[in-house]
Amino acid sequence: MLLINPKKALGVLEKRELVSAWIDGNSRLEDIQVSPDGEKVAALFLDQNRESRLCVNGRIWENSFERLWYPRFTPDNRLAALALDQGAWTLAVDDQVWDHRFDYAWNTRFSDKGGHVAVNIQNDGTYGVCLDDRPWAASFPGIGHVTLSPDGTHAAAVVQTKKIHEGDIFTFQEGVFTLAADGIPWDRPFVNAWDPAFSPDNERVACAVRLNLYDYNVAVNGEAWPGRFDCAWGPCFHPETLDVVAPVKTGQSWTMARNGNLFWKTRFSQLWKPQYSRDGSRLAAIVAPSFGTWSVAVDDRTWKIPRFDAITGLTFSPDSSRLAAVGMKNGRHTLIVDGKSCNRFCERVWTPVFSPDSRHIAARIETQGRYTLILDGKVWDRTCDKIWDPVFDADGAALSIRAYDSGQYLKIKVPLSCF
């Protein structure tokens, strides 16, 4: 039901109801989810036969299951959920069930583009990936760190190539892990591997690897960089040149390496989560200038801000000119934008979102056990039971707010001038 709200002073343009009348009986709605465009709201419930069902905008899926788990909307607004059907797991997308069944499935992943969906799968004690209802031809004794290519047509994961017994340190040191792309493992084994990343052209995969008990490096399409490091974290690709950068440890300190060579001059107590701006002109990372104190470095220059206990949510603006992050101090969070803390602390702040023109920045926050939004340092005057990440209109003049409060789903469009 779509209602027009007369409180135009609050900028409320529309509101959708989410009430128990959706379903028969007194079953409890669980795991309420909202589509990115705000036009669909879904929830799990148990029907009168104790079977698991999904309801979307008041319409109940025709299919029922022994169990539904982790319903989530894709970036293109379809609803996907893991489903237990006749003792086997699969995926249901907009009430259409995949053909393949598995002993277990988990870790639903969506591509940013193209509408592709992947899950981790397990059959007969071996593991793989199923992408768009097409399981990998090969399976492995172990799997982790699944990631999709930017276009969503490829999947890569760290896989265990040999099954070993607990305590078999000798086989472990020979190397029983590598990376598999589309189910095809690299020829070279490693003692361990983690944090794979695809190149923007979808053709290359890089990850951090452990060469032996003491030496670490980065491998690209199965070829490790020359030399060795004392440790390494996950790499990323330059969006245009396809150069690979990664945090590496030399001696007792960390810095940035590019294509195997030390790139930044500054040394840090810790450095990780490197990220290029969209145009590739800037490189940022979360850094610890000294042990236990955190900041952000951009192009090897550390922000001159008070040191935080932790930093998360590093985000470049669309035009690459601005950078934001979330800082934590004494268990409370705040936004940091362009090297300046807004000094408004609350229980939690989620990853910030920039407007299309990069002029404005918003984020969802938790304050006093309730949820609301902050825009350019100003807090929305309403709190809710649950709220999702804000979405700017294409022209950047208004903010679409998706919230759940007192049994109702609200889709609210608020002009930025109302904050």
Secondary structure, 3 states (H helix, E strand, C coil): CEECCCCHHHCCCCEECCCHHHCCCCCCCEEEEECCCCCCEEEEEECCCCCEEEEECCEECCCCECEEEEEEECCCCCEEEEEEECCEEEEEECCEECCCCECEEEEEEECCCCCCEEEEEEECCEEEEEECCEECCCCECEEEEEEECCCCCCEEEEEECCCCCCCCHHHHHHCCEEEEECCEECCCCECEEEEEEECCCCCCEEEEEECCCCCEEEEECCEECCCCECEECCCEECCCCCCEEEEEEECCEEEEEECCEECCCCCECEEEEEEECCCCCCEEEEEEEECCEEEEEECCEECCCCCECEEEEEEECCCCCCEEEEEEECCEEEEEECCEECCCCECEECCCEECCCCCCEEEEEEECCEEEEEECCEECCCCECEECCCEECCCCCEEEEEEEECCEEEEEEEEHHHC
